[in-house]
Amino acid sequence: MPNLERWIAQDTDSIDVSTRAVLTWRRILDDPTSVTFRKLDGSTLAAQKVRIESMQRVFAFESAAGRTLRRETWILGVRDHPTVTDTDIAEGYRFVHQDEEYQVTEIIYQTGEIQAHVEVVA
């Protein structure tokens, strides 16, 4: 039987950056989406492969136009991969996916990956 206490006590940062980036890239390639980001100055970047995940949580917003439902959505990108260029993404970047325009609202840098929270632009 596995020893849960020993497993929990193990060093979880023992995977090197390159290996973590390779594993992240594999997750992206399991369900890739090609995205063209528009920067704050209006210029566009070359298309990049990312993974877009819509969470099961839905938020309701009230406005003068009525009630709107929004699903929490995240982008997974790669960084520090030995052969793949880092995902170029920043807060404020916009892109279109499935006929809706999104804006990046938050960036989280993790070992070997970039996570970005995005919202539909109203």
N, CA and C atoms as a LAMMPS dump frame, in Angstrom:
ITEM: TIMESTEP
0
ITEM: NUMBER OF ATOMS
366
ITEM: BOX BOUNDS ff ff ff
-5.0000000000000000e+02 5.0000000000000000e+02
-5.0000000000000000e+02 5.0000000000000000e+02
-5.0000000000000000e+02 5.0000000000000000e+02
ITEM: ATOMS id mol type element x y z
1 1 1 N 0.845 -1.181 0
2 1 2 C 0 0 0
3 1 3 C 0.887 1.241 0
4 2 1 N 0.555 2.259 -0.819
5 2 2 C 1.376 3.472 -0.871
6 2 3 C 1.375 4.217 0.46
7 3 1 N 2.497 4.855 0.745
8 3 2 C 2.628 5.655 1.948
9 3 3 C 2.281 7.098 1.588
10 4 1 N 1.07 7.535 1.924
11 4 2 C 0.583 8.863 1.562
12 4 3 C 1.423 9.969 2.196
13 5 1 N 1.811 9.803 3.445
14 5 2 C 2.606 10.832 4.114
15 5 3 C 3.956 11.034 3.426
16 6 1 N 4.592 9.951 2.999
17 6 2 C 5.883 10.072 2.304
18 6 3 C 5.682 10.757 0.956
19 7 1 N 4.607 10.416 0.247
20 7 2 C 4.332 11.031 -1.061
21 7 3 C 4.097 12.531 -0.914
22 8 1 N 3.333 12.935 0.105
23 8 2 C 3.049 14.352 0.325
24 8 3 C 4.324 15.109 0.68
25 9 1 N 5.217 14.476 1.428
26 9 2 C 6.446 15.132 1.875
27 9 3 C 7.5 15.261 0.78
28 10 1 N 7.306 14.59 -0.354
29 10 2 C 8.293 14.646 -1.424
30 10 3 C 8.393 16.049 -1.999
31 11 1 N 9.572 16.365 -2.496
32 11 2 C 9.829 17.662 -3.127
33 11 3 C 9.096 17.71 -4.46
34 12 1 N 8.085 18.576 -4.565
35 12 2 C 7.301 18.658 -5.8
36 12 3 C 7.972 19.503 -6.87
37 13 1 N 9.06 20.214 -6.523
38 13 2 C 9.76 21.045 -7.496
39 13 3 C 10.962 20.326 -8.105
40 14 1 N 11 19.013 -7.997
41 14 2 C 12.166 18.268 -8.464
42 14 3 C 12.22 18.132 -9.984
43 15 1 N 11.14 18.419 -10.693
44 15 2 C 11.153 18.367 -12.153
45 15 3 C 11.801 19.648 -12.666
46 16 1 N 12.787 19.49 -13.543
47 16 2 C 13.466 20.684 -14.053
48 16 3 C 12.548 21.461 -14.995
49 17 1 N 12.9 22.704 -15.241
50 17 2 C 12.084 23.625 -16.031
51 17 3 C 11.817 23.074 -17.426
52 18 1 N 12.845 22.544 -18.069
53 18 2 C 12.707 22.031 -19.429
54 18 3 C 11.71 20.877 -19.494
55 19 1 N 11.794 19.965 -18.546
56 19 2 C 10.862 18.828 -18.513
57 19 3 C 9.438 19.302 -18.279
58 20 1 N 9.279 20.252 -17.365
59 20 2 C 7.944 20.786 -17.091
60 20 3 C 7.367 21.455 -18.342
61 21 1 N 8.214 22.183 -19.083
62 21 2 C 7.764 22.834 -20.319
63 21 3 C 7.366 21.803 -21.368
64 22 1 N 8.115 20.72 -21.478
65 22 2 C 7.779 19.653 -22.43
66 22 3 C 6.424 19.038 -22.061
67 23 1 N 6.196 18.798 -20.788
68 23 2 C 4.906 18.239 -20.357
69 23 3 C 3.759 19.216 -20.62
70 24 1 N 4.008 20.497 -20.42
71 24 2 C 3.002 21.522 -20.716
72 24 3 C 2.683 21.527 -22.204
73 25 1 N 3.707 21.47 -23.045
74 25 2 C 3.505 21.461 -24.491
75 25 3 C 2.667 20.255 -24.917
76 26 1 N 2.906 19.111 -24.291
77 26 2 C 2.086 17.912 -24.592
78 26 3 C 0.626 18.153 -24.239
79 27 1 N 0.372 18.816 -23.089
80 27 2 C -1.015 19.122 -22.708
81 27 3 C -1.65 20.057 -23.722
82 28 1 N -0.894 21.025 -24.2
83 28 2 C -1.415 21.948 -25.215
84 28 3 C -1.758 21.172 -26.481
85 29 1 N -0.886 20.281 -26.899
86 29 2 C -1.106 19.535 -28.137
87 29 3 C -2.229 18.511 -28.036
88 30 1 N -2.676 18.186 -26.813
89 30 2 C -3.837 17.305 -26.645
90 30 3 C -5.114 17.965 -27.156
91 31 1 N -5.162 19.295 -27.105
92 31 2 C -6.343 20.044 -27.557
93 31 3 C -5.912 21.455 -27.971
94 32 1 N -5.125 21.561 -29.054
95 32 2 C -4.566 22.863 -29.424
96 32 3 C -5.571 23.772 -30.124
97 33 1 N -5.364 25.068 -29.933
98 33 2 C -6.123 26.089 -30.643
99 33 3 C -5.122 27.108 -31.167
100 34 1 N -5.271 27.493 -32.416
101 34 2 C -4.417 28.518 -32.991
102 34 3 C -5.055 29.88 -32.717
103 35 1 N -4.29 30.762 -32.075
104 35 2 C -4.808 32.059 -31.67
105 35 3 C -3.893 33.158 -32.209
106 36 1 N -4.514 34.222 -32.735
107 36 2 C -3.768 35.408 -33.159
108 36 3 C -4.121 36.536 -32.197
109 37 1 N -3.146 36.947 -31.4
110 37 2 C -3.371 38.002 -30.414
111 37 3 C -3.19 39.376 -31.039
112 38 1 N -4.045 40.315 -30.604
113 38 2 C -3.911 41.723 -30.974
114 38 3 C -3.406 42.455 -29.736
115 39 1 N -2.279 43.127 -29.894
116 39 2 C -1.649 43.83 -28.785
117 39 3 C -2.376 45.147 -28.488
118 40 1 N -1.988 45.786 -27.406
119 40 2 C -2.619 47.044 -26.996
120 40 3 C -2.452 48.144 -28.035
121 41 1 N -1.352 48.118 -28.802
122 41 2 C -1.121 49.147 -29.823
123 41 3 C -1.844 48.843 -31.136
124 42 1 N -2.612 47.744 -31.176
125 42 2 C -3.38 47.377 -32.365
126 42 3 C -2.666 46.428 -33.299
127 43 1 N -1.371 46.226 -33.117
128 43 2 C -0.638 45.288 -33.971
129 43 3 C -1.002 43.851 -33.597
130 44 1 N -0.839 42.95 -34.56
131 44 2 C -1.157 41.547 -34.304
132 44 3 C 0.107 40.7 -34.335
133 45 1 N 0.086 39.64 -33.562
134 45 2 C 1.193 38.696 -33.51
135 45 3 C 0.897 37.534 -34.454
136 46 1 N 1.92 36.806 -34.819
137 46 2 C 1.732 35.59 -35.615
138 46 3 C 0.909 34.596 -34.786
139 47 1 N 0.165 33.732 -35.459
140 47 2 C -0.664 32.745 -34.767
141 47 3 C 0.206 31.856 -33.87
142 48 1 N -0.339 31.532 -32.701
143 48 2 C 0.357 30.69 -31.735
144 48 3 C -0.562 29.558 -31.302
145 49 1 N 0.022 28.399 -30.995
146 49 2 C -0.76 27.278 -30.46
147 49 3 C -0.846 27.415 -28.953
148 50 1 N -2.072 27.375 -28.445
149 50 2 C -2.34 27.42 -27.01
150 50 3 C -3.451 26.411 -26.721
151 51 1 N -3.736 26.224 -25.471
152 51 2 C -4.888 25.42 -25.078
153 51 3 C -5.869 26.346 -24.389
154 52 1 N -7.11 26.322 -24.812
155 52 2 C -8.163 27.146 -24.21
156 52 3 C -9.073 26.231 -23.409
157 53 1 N -9.26 26.571 -22.147
158 53 2 C -10.103 25.777 -21.256
159 53 3 C -11.217 26.642 -20.698
160 54 1 N -12.445 26.226 -20.91
161 54 2 C -13.592 26.887 -20.291
162 54 3 C -13.978 26.079 -19.061
163 55 1 N -14.02 26.738 -17.939
164 55 2 C -14.345 26.069 -16.684
165 55 3 C -15.856 25.876 -16.57
166 56 1 N -16.257 25.051 -15.657
167 56 2 C -17.675 24.765 -15.464
168 56 3 C -18.398 25.871 -14.707
169 57 1 N -17.64 26.788 -14.09
170 57 2 C -18.273 27.879 -13.348
171 57 3 C -18.812 28.937 -14.3
172 58 1 N -20.015 29.37 -14.054
173 58 2 C -20.639 30.42 -14.847
174 58 3 C -21.01 31.563 -13.907
175 59 1 N -20.722 32.794 -14.329
176 59 2 C -21.012 33.97 -13.532
177 59 3 C -22.106 34.787 -14.208
178 60 1 N -23.02 35.32 -13.425
179 60 2 C -24.087 36.168 -13.954
180 60 3 C -23.736 37.631 -13.715
181 61 1 N -23.938 38.456 -14.743
182 61 2 C -23.689 39.891 -14.661
183 61 3 C -24.96 40.628 -15.054
184 62 1 N -25.302 41.656 -14.279
185 62 2 C -26.459 42.49 -14.578
186 62 3 C -25.975 43.796 -15.197
187 63 1 N -26.634 44.219 -16.256
188 63 2 C -26.304 45.497 -16.876
189 63 3 C -27.586 46.124 -17.391
190 64 1 N -27.467 47.307 -17.976
191 64 2 C -28.648 47.98 -18.526
192 64 3 C -29.277 47.146 -19.642
193 65 1 N -28.472 46.345 -20.309
194 65 2 C -28.971 45.511 -21.405
195 65 3 C -29.638 44.236 -20.905
196 66 1 N -29.507 43.951 -19.615
197 66 2 C -30.116 42.737 -19.067
198 66 3 C -29.082 41.862 -18.391
199 67 1 N -29.451 40.633 -18.167
200 67 2 C -28.579 39.681 -17.479
201 67 3 C -27.745 38.914 -18.493
202 68 1 N -26.448 38.785 -18.201
203 68 2 C -25.52 38.072 -19.065
204 68 3 C -24.81 36.996 -18.258
205 69 1 N -24.623 35.845 -18.857
206 69 2 C -23.874 34.767 -18.226
207 69 3 C -22.506 34.669 -18.884
208 70 1 N -21.472 34.508 -18.064
209 70 2 C -20.114 34.351 -18.584
210 70 3 C -19.463 33.134 -17.945
211 71 1 N -18.765 32.385 -18.76
212 71 2 C -18.04 31.222 -18.279
213 71 3 C -16.578 31.607 -18.077
214 72 1 N -16 31.171 -16.976
215 72 2 C -14.591 31.438 -16.708
216 72 3 C -13.74 30.682 -17.721
217 73 1 N -12.785 31.376 -18.343
218 73 2 C -11.968 30.78 -19.401
219 73 3 C -10.496 31.079 -19.155
220 74 1 N -9.65 30.088 -19.419
221 74 2 C -8.201 30.188 -19.23
222 74 3 C -7.476 29.749 -20.486
223 75 1 N -6.297 30.311 -20.692
224 75 2 C -5.402 29.9 -21.775
225 75 3 C -4.153 29.318 -21.137
226 76 1 N -3.673 28.229 -21.705
227 76 2 C -2.42 27.63 -21.275
228 76 3 C -1.401 27.811 -22.387
229 77 1 N -0.272 28.427 -22.053
230 77 2 C 0.819 28.615 -22.994
231 77 3 C 2.09 28.007 -22.424
232 78 1 N 3.129 27.979 -23.24
233 78 2 C 4.393 27.34 -22.843
234 78 3 C 5.494 28.38 -22.7
235 79 1 N 6.459 28.111 -21.825
236 79 2 C 7.661 28.939 -21.727
237 79 3 C 8.831 28.062 -21.29
238 80 1 N 10.02 28.458 -21.711
239 80 2 C 11.262 27.744 -21.379
240 80 3 C 11.317 26.333 -21.952
241 81 1 N 10.608 26.091 -23.062
242 81 2 C 10.667 24.8 -23.758
243 81 3 C 11.973 24.754 -24.547
244 82 1 N 12.611 23.583 -24.635
245 82 2 C 13.896 23.52 -25.343
246 82 3 C 13.816 23.778 -26.844
247 83 1 N 12.643 23.548 -27.48
248 83 2 C 12.553 23.732 -28.935
249 83 3 C 11.372 24.568 -29.392
250 84 1 N 10.454 24.924 -28.507
251 84 2 C 9.249 25.679 -28.865
252 84 3 C 9.38 27.098 -28.328
253 85 1 N 9.026 28.07 -29.148
254 85 2 C 9.077 29.471 -28.741
255 85 3 C 8.073 29.736 -27.621
256 86 1 N 8.47 30.548 -26.644
257 86 2 C 7.571 30.92 -25.552
258 86 3 C 6.306 31.571 -26.108
259 87 1 N 5.179 31.284 -25.492
260 87 2 C 3.931 31.935 -25.86
261 87 3 C 4.042 33.416 -25.532
262 88 1 N 3.735 34.257 -26.509
263 88 2 C 3.77 35.715 -26.327
264 88 3 C 2.362 36.159 -25.978
265 89 1 N 2.144 36.46 -24.704
266 89 2 C 0.824 36.855 -24.222
267 89 3 C 1.011 37.828 -23.068
268 90 1 N 0.133 38.811 -22.963
269 90 2 C 0.22 39.801 -21.891
270 90 3 C -1.177 40.327 -21.577
271 91 1 N -1.307 40.916 -20.409
272 91 2 C -2.589 41.517 -20.029
273 91 3 C -2.982 42.568 -21.057
274 92 1 N -4.247 42.557 -21.43
275 92 2 C -4.754 43.513 -22.403
276 92 3 C -4.797 42.984 -23.829
277 93 1 N -4.04 41.932 -24.118
278 93 2 C -4.094 41.344 -25.464
279 93 3 C -5.51 40.837 -25.722
280 94 1 N -5.93 40.901 -26.991
281 94 2 C -7.256 40.411 -27.379
282 94 3 C -7.138 39.385 -28.49
283 95 1 N -8.16 38.536 -28.602
284 95 2 C -8.21 37.541 -29.667
285 95 3 C -9.659 37.119 -29.867
286 96 1 N -9.929 36.504 -31.007
287 96 2 C -11.267 36.004 -31.304
288 96 3 C -11.22 34.482 -31.32
289 97 1 N -12.2 33.89 -30.636
290 97 2 C -12.322 32.425 -30.586
291 97 3 C -13.801 32.079 -30.633
292 98 1 N -14.18 31.239 -31.58
293 98 2 C -15.579 30.821 -31.757
294 98 3 C -16.524 32.03 -31.797
295 99 1 N -16.15 33.009 -32.617
296 99 2 C -16.963 34.198 -32.886
297 99 3 C -17.148 35.128 -31.683
298 100 1 N -16.336 34.977 -30.647
299 100 2 C -16.392 35.897 -29.514
300 100 3 C -15.014 36.497 -29.305
301 101 1 N -14.995 37.797 -28.964
302 101 2 C -13.725 38.458 -28.691
303 101 3 C -13.419 38.369 -27.199
304 102 1 N -12.186 37.99 -26.897
305 102 2 C -11.73 37.85 -25.519
306 102 3 C -10.6 38.829 -25.244
307 103 1 N -10.432 39.176 -23.962
308 103 2 C -9.319 40.004 -23.526
309 103 3 C -8.62 39.304 -22.365
310 104 1 N -7.292 39.324 -22.399
311 104 2 C -6.499 38.744 -21.315
312 104 3 C -6.562 39.682 -20.12
313 105 1 N -6.978 39.156 -18.967
314 105 2 C -7.133 39.991 -17.772
315 105 3 C -6.099 39.698 -16.695
316 106 1 N -5.442 38.542 -16.783
317 106 2 C -4.475 38.179 -15.747
318 106 3 C -3.499 37.16 -16.314
319 107 1 N -2.234 37.281 -15.944
320 107 2 C -1.194 36.341 -16.359
321 107 3 C -0.586 35.717 -15.111
322 108 1 N -0.42 34.409 -15.136
323 108 2 C 0.236 33.688 -14.049
324 108 3 C 1.391 32.899 -14.661
325 109 1 N 2.608 33.178 -14.192
326 109 2 C 3.793 32.474 -14.682
327 109 3 C 4.085 31.302 -13.75
328 110 1 N 4.126 30.112 -14.328
329 110 2 C 4.472 28.896 -13.599
330 110 3 C 5.706 28.29 -14.246
331 111 1 N 6.329 27.364 -13.578
332 111 2 C 7.488 26.683 -14.14
333 111 3 C 7.098 26.002 -15.436
334 112 1 N 7.685 26.429 -16.549
335 112 2 C 7.448 25.798 -17.844
336 112 3 C 6.145 26.165 -18.531
337 113 1 N 5.351 27.027 -17.924
338 113 2 C 4.062 27.365 -18.536
339 113 3 C 3.625 28.778 -18.187
340 114 1 N 2.665 29.256 -18.971
341 114 2 C 2.008 30.535 -18.73
342 114 3 C 0.511 30.26 -18.708
343 115 1 N -0.158 30.752 -17.681
344 115 2 C -1.609 30.643 -17.605
345 115 3 C -2.173 32.054 -17.731
346 116 1 N -3.221 32.192 -18.502
347 116 2 C -3.835 33.5 -18.682
348 116 3 C -5.342 33.387 -18.488
349 117 1 N -5.882 34.236 -17.627
350 117 2 C -7.321 34.332 -17.447
351 117 3 C -7.843 35.293 -18.499
352 118 1 N -8.9 34.906 -19.199
353 118 2 C -9.453 35.768 -20.25
354 118 3 C -10.962 35.933 -20.03
355 119 1 N -11.484 37.059 -20.519
356 119 2 C -12.918 37.351 -20.415
357 119 3 C -13.443 37.786 -21.764
358 120 1 N -14.704 37.488 -22.003
359 120 2 C -15.371 37.951 -23.211
360 120 3 C -15.483 39.464 -23.131
361 121 1 N -15.171 40.139 -24.238
362 121 2 C -15.291 41.592 -24.289
363 121 3 C -16.726 41.944 -24.557
364 122 1 N -17.323 42.769 -23.682
365 122 2 C -18.743 43.122 -23.82
366 122 3 C -18.934 44.146 -24.909
